[in-house]
Amino acid sequence: MKKDQSPITPFNPLDKRNLGESVAEALLQVEARPLPPKPFVGAGVYALYYIGSFPAYERLSAINRSQGFACPIYVGKAVPAGARKGGIGFDVDHGQALQQRLSQHASSIAAAQNLELSAFYCRFLVVDDIWIPLAESMLIERFAPVWNRILDGFGNHAPGKGRYGGKKSQWDTIHPGREWATRLQPNSQTANELEEQVRIYLSERFV
């Protein structure tokens, strides 16, 4: 009797997952460099890496120091202004969208009372507009970075005038320092509680 054979799915290089992974792999081939990078033109995706001494990130930091920036602490994207308004188009001016986003992150980190900007590195890749969201999703799925999955709020901007009734983000609770965040209401979780969540998360991910 013939054994049942599972059907083999043909490889499709144009499948959205394969396309997203190809962009993600291209990013990971880029040399990590200090944050923020020098000015450049383009939009795309990026990953931030931490090698500092903040206790809750000890496991993550050790892996990045010993394995050459193997585990990002945060993954994100920067799209041109036209894309944010709902259209990509062929004549959108990318400007310095990606470099500006990384500079904003550098400012947030520098403002934090318990983080040092010198402990952060980044990889970034200028990408055609249509692939940017897909590549970001693949990177987040692949690495599940702490600041994407456990601590929300790192990428937040200052709320508009009269909108300070909301709660302080988890990120601003564990890393106080951004001036505008001090005007928000306290988070329901304490910094100690959030640090413990981070430790548990990293211990389960990196056994």
N, C-alpha and C positions, 0 to 999 in steps of 0.2 A: 504494500500500500504506500502511496505517496504521502509524505508528510505535508501538512498544511504550511504554506509559505506566506509570510506577511508581504503585502504589496510594497514595492520599493517606490518611494516618491522621487521623481526626477528632480535633480537640482535645477532651480530656476534663479539665475543670477539677478533677475529683475524683481524677485520677490522683495517686498518692502523690508522684511526682517534682514535678508541678506544685504540689501543696500545699506540699511542702517548700520549693520555690523561692520561693513567695509569702511564706512566713514569713521566709526568708533576706533577701528584698528589703526586707521591712518593717524588719528589723534594720538594714540598711545605710542606711535613711533617717533613722535616729536620729543626733542630733548626738553626736560623740565628746566625752568629758569625762574629766577627770583620774581616775586610779585611786588609791584606791577611791572609789566614789560614796557619797553620803550614804545613811543607812538608808531602806529602802523594803520593802514587802511584795510577795512573789511569787516564782515559779519561772520558769525560762525559759532562753534562750540568750544567749551573749555573745561578743564578739571583743575581743582585746587588740591594741594597736598600739604600735610602738616608734619613737621619733624621736631616740634617743641616739647616742653615739659609739663604742659597742663595735665594734672593727674588723671582726669577722666579719659583722656585720649592716649594714655601711655602705650596701650597695645598697638593702636594704629600708628603712632609715631615710630615705634620700634620697627615695625614692618617696613615703613617707608625709608627708614635709615639703612636697614640691612638689605632690602630687596629693590632698591632703586626706584622709589616712588611707585609702589605697586597698588596702593589703595587710596583713592581720592577721598577727601573729607567732604567735598562738594563738587557737583557737576552742574553746569548751566549753559545757557545759550544767550546770544545777543543777535537780534534781528534788526534790519534797517527799519527806519520809522515807517516806511510805506507798508511793510509787512505787518506791523502792529496795528495798522488801520484796516487790515483785512485784505490787502492786495499785495501780491508779490511783484509781478510785472518784470519787464526786461530792462527798464531804464531807471530803477530805483537807485538813488545815491546811497551807497553803503556807509560813506563817511568813515569814521573811526568807531563804529558801534561796539565792536568787540573789545578794543583797547579801552574805551571809556567805561565799559561795564567792569572790566578787570580793575580799573583804577578806582571805581566806586567801591568795589569789594575791599581793595587795599585800604581805603579810608575807613571803612567800617571796622576792619581788623585793627588798624592803628588806634582807633578810638577806644577799643575794648581795654578795660583795666587789667585783664589777666591774660592777654595774648600779646605776642610780639610779632610784628610784621616780618621780621627776618627769619622766622620759623616757617614761613609759607612759600611754596613754589607753585608754579602753574604750567600746564600744557594748554596750548590753544591751537585751533585749526580754522583757517578761513574756508568757508564752505558755501557752495551755491545755495541760495535762499530756500529752495524747495526741500533740501535735505536736512536743514538745521533742526527742526522739531523732532524729526525721526531719529536723528543721531543722538540728540539729548535723551530721548526716551530709552534708547538702547543702552546708553551709558549708565543711566540711573538703574535700569533693570539689572544690568550686569554687576554693578558694584554696590548698589544700595547704600550710598554714602550717608554718613551720620547726619550731616546738615540738610540732607534731602528727606531722609526717612524718619529721623527721631527728633531733631531740633528744628522746628519751623521758624522762619522769620529772618534768616540771614540776608536774603535778597530783598527785604522790604525797604521801601522808601519812606521818608517822612510823610505822614498823612497831611491832607490839605487843611487849611484853616478851619477851625471849629470841629475837627474830627478826632479829637484826642480823648474821646470817651471810651475807646476800645482798650483791650487789655494788652499789656506788654507781651511781646512774643517770647517763646521759649528760649530762642537764641539770645535775646536781649536780657533775659532773666539770668541766664548762666554766664553771660559775657557783658556785664553792664559797661556803659561808657558812651554810647551814642546819645548825643544831647537831646535829640527830639524824642527818643524813647523814654526819657525820664519823665516826660509829661503824660505818659499813658498810665492806665490803671494797672495795679499789680497783677501778675499772672496767678492763676489758681494753684500752680505748683511752685515750690521753692527751688532755689538753685541746687541745694543738696539733693532733693528728690530727682531733679533732672540729671544731675551728674551720675547718680546711681543707675538711672535708666540707661544712660550711655554706656556705663561699665558693663552692665548685663548684656546689652545689645552686642558690644564688641567681643565680649567673652564667648558669646554664642556663635558669632560669625567667624571668629578666628580662634578655634580651639587649639 
